[in-house]
Amino acid sequence: MTNTFPQALTIAGSDSDGSAGMQADLHTFFSRGVYGASVITACVAGNSYGIHASVPMPTDFIDQEFADLADDYHIRASKTGMLADSELINNVVRNYQKADFGPLVVDPVIMTKHGNQLLEESAFETLRTKLLPLATVLTPNFFEVEKIAEMSIKTDADMVTAAHKMQAMGAKNIVAKGSHALTDQTTVRDFILLESGEEFWLSQPYHATDRVNGTGDSLSACITAEIAKGTPMKRAITIAKAFVNTAIGQPIEVGHKFGPINHWAAQNRDYDDINA
Ligand code: PXL
């Protein structure tokens, strides 16, 4: 009976206000009925006004976190979040390759919505060449699509080209998040390119709220949780989009400025209507 309960891992930074990073990942794992373990890579001090300090964890400490989990837990799917710099990316890649922690969802955390850079510029190439090829799923936001694919996105066709470029770098499934600026401002459209070659757009209503901290973290964490439970890829991605959209659509009053999304609303939603 030991170790049969679905377990997922977040390899990410801690966000002190609980809205993003590994805290958002753990809220999401819990909401989707999956046990969450965490390898902490860095610590960020911040609140709903912004991020005010950040420190990376020592790499030998990260080695020990991986080793302890590998010795005991049955991790069925993993995700990465904030990895700060090249040394950390290389360390996480080495540890992940040594362990047997299931498919990897890579959320290429580069910049927060409010302009704090969480990955050094000098690490972009390490991200592209070392981490991306390990990704079962890559979930860049609009800004990260432009950075990783090294092109500006002005049209739907640009987004399609960028997704294929990122797949050619080795990531199997691409969830390229759109911008409401590319639509009529009432919807957000994401472009999905699956390993099978199937490609499609997923549309959700755009909610004009500043309570969107942790959106990208929760999307990638929800995909990870679904993979850990054995949900097929297309359905996992579609559920994750609905999860996050529901969490944005019913804001909670936490903090004064850029607050967290509402994981309870997403937890209580019924996903039976999703027929992907
Ligand atoms: O949402 C991106 C993100 C990821 N990881 C950490 C963060 C943030 C944004 O604030 O603090 C640790």
Boltz pocket constraint, residues with backbone or C-beta under 6 A from the ligand:
constraints:
  - pocket:
      binder: B
      contacts: [[A, 12], [A, 13], [A, 14], [A, 15], [A, 20], [A, 21], [A, 22], [A, 42], [A, 44], [A, 51], [A, 81], [A, 82], [A, 109], [A, 111], [A, 112], [A, 118], [A, 213], [A, 214], [A, 215], [A, 216], [A, 217]]
      max_distance: 6.0
